[in-house]
């Protein structure tokens, strides 16, 4: 029996980060991507790399 909650807490934190990055990517797309933000395609791809 694992009495250390750290792996579960780390997994939950990773899931929250994943969800936040998905929302950020969607928001960037919704804001018309490169033209509205002034970001390059590479810069817009960074959130996908993080996830």
N, C-alpha and C positions, 0 to 999 in steps of 0.2 A: 504494500500500500504506500503510495507516494504522499508524504505529509508536507512536501515542499510545494506551495502554491505558485512558485515563481514561473515554471513552464506554462502553466495555464494563463497567468497574468501576461506573460510575454506573447502568447498566442493571441490573446484578446487585444493587446495593444497593436500587434501587427495587423489584425483584422480591421481595427478602427483606422489605422493609417491607410490601409488599402482602400477602404470605403471613402475616406476623405480625398485621396488622390483621384479616385474615379469621379467624384463630384467636381473636383477642380478641373479635370480634363473636360468634363461635360460643360462646365461653365465657360471655359475658354472657347470651346466650339460654339456655344450658344451666343457668345459675344462676337460672332463672325470671324473668329480665328485671327489669322495674320493681319488682315486689313484693319480690323477694329483695334487690335491691341498693339500693332507695330512690331510684333514678335516675328522672328524668322521661323520657318518650319522646324528647324533644329531646336529652337527654344520651346516651341509648342510640344515637341516630342519628349522633352525632359520628364514631365509627369508620368508618361508611359514607361520610361526607363526606370523611374523610381519604383513604380508598382511592380 
